[in-house]
């Protein structure tokens, strides 16, 4: 097991951790509905990705109609 030989100062420790910060997510406007969505993700409002519908949203179909 590695044993530290000398004390690591707060300054040196914090310099090492300078790259540990999280980056903010990138958002862009959905071309279909205009809502903000994450890049390379399906729009949570309209269900479209790359110009085609990949997720059928609840508003698009009637549950009573499907049971008949």
MOKA-V503594 format. One record per helix or strand of 3 or more residues. SS is the DSSP state (helix for helix, strand for strand). FROM is the first residue (numbers start at 1). TO is the last residue. If there is no record, write none. Layout:
BEGIN
SS|FROM|TO + SS|FROM|TO
END
This chain:
BEGIN
helix|10|19 + strand|27|29 + strand|36|38 + helix|58|60 + helix|63|67
END
